[in-house]
Amino acid sequence: MADVSPAALTLSDRFIHAERMTRELIDHLERGFLPRTRELRKLVNLADPDYEFDEVEDITVRNDAGKLLESDIFTANLHEKLAAYLQSIDDSVKHILTGT
């Protein structure tokens, strides 16, 4: 999805974009971010009964942590864009209701 300023869109289009971003954020959290978080936690938690390895290499932890950080950056960026759209919607609706 191209970065489009919310102000350049109609109110209806802003709702559509906000809905799509909300679904994308939910999907990303459920299928990407949270599973990665669980896997990294499992990897570094030696008390985990599902722990399969005798020893975990530092590079493995660093790589998994790096992937999680990249996922976090994506999450934050998407959340920021969604918040801008929602604020724009809120401003437009207030303008419509108050006439100011």
C-alpha positions in Angstrom: 0.0 0.0 0.0 1.5 3.3 -1.1 1.9 6.0 1.6 -1.0 8.4 0.9 -1.6 11.4 3.1 -5.0 10.9 4.8 -5.9 14.5 4.0 -5.7 13.7 0.3 -8.4 11.2 0.6 -12.2 11.4 1.0 -13.5 10.4 4.4 -14.9 7.2 3.0 -11.5 6.3 1.6 -9.9 7.0 4.9 -12.2 4.6 6.6 -11.3 1.9 4.0 -7.6 2.5 4.4 -7.9 2.4 8.2 -9.8 -0.8 8.1 -7.2 -2.4 5.8 -4.4 -1.3 8.0 -6.2 -2.6 11.1 -6.6 -6.0 9.5 -2.9 -5.9 8.4 -1.8 -5.0 11.9 -3.9 -7.7 13.5 -2.6 -10.3 11.0 1.0 -9.2 11.5 0.7 -9.4 15.3 -1.0 -12.8 15.3 1.0 -14.5 12.6 4.4 -12.7 12.9 5.2 -10.7 16.0 3.7 -12.8 18.7 4.9 -16.2 17.4 8.4 -14.7 17.0 8.3 -13.4 20.6 7.2 -16.8 21.9 10.0 -18.6 19.9 12.7 -16.2 21.2 11.4 -16.6 24.8 11.4 -20.4 24.4 14.9 -20.3 22.9 16.4 -18.3 25.8 14.4 -20.0 28.6 16.4 -23.0 29.7 13.7 -24.0 32.2 11.2 -24.6 29.4 10.1 -28.3 29.4 10.0 -28.1 25.5 13.7 -27.1 25.4 15.3 -29.3 22.8 18.9 -28.2 22.8 21.8 -28.7 25.2 23.3 -25.3 24.3 22.2 -22.3 22.3 24.7 -20.4 20.3 24.9 -16.6 20.8 24.5 -16.0 17.0 21.2 -17.9 17.1 19.9 -15.7 19.8 21.2 -12.6 18.1 19.6 -13.6 14.8 16.2 -14.3 16.3 16.3 -11.1 18.4 17.2 -9.2 15.2 14.2 -10.6 13.4 12.0 -9.7 16.4 13.3 -6.2 16.4 12.7 -5.8 12.7 9.1 -7.1 13.3 8.7 -4.6 16.1 9.8 -1.7 13.8 7.3 -2.8 11.2 4.6 -3.0 13.9 5.4 0.5 15.2 5.4 2.0 11.7 2.1 0.5 10.8 0.6 1.6 14.1 1.9 5.1 13.5 0.3 5.2 10.0 -3.0 3.8 11.4 -3.0 6.4 14.2 -2.6 9.2 11.6 -5.6 7.9 9.6 -7.7 7.5 12.7 -6.8 11.0 13.9 -7.7 12.4 10.5 -11.0 10.6 10.6 -11.7 11.9 14.1 -10.8 15.5 13.0 -13.1 15.3 9.9 -16.0 13.9 11.9 -15.7 16.6 14.5 -15.6 19.2 11.7 -18.7 17.8 10.2 -20.6 17.7 13.5 -19.5 21.1 14.8 -19.2 22.9 11.5 -15.9 24.4 12.5 
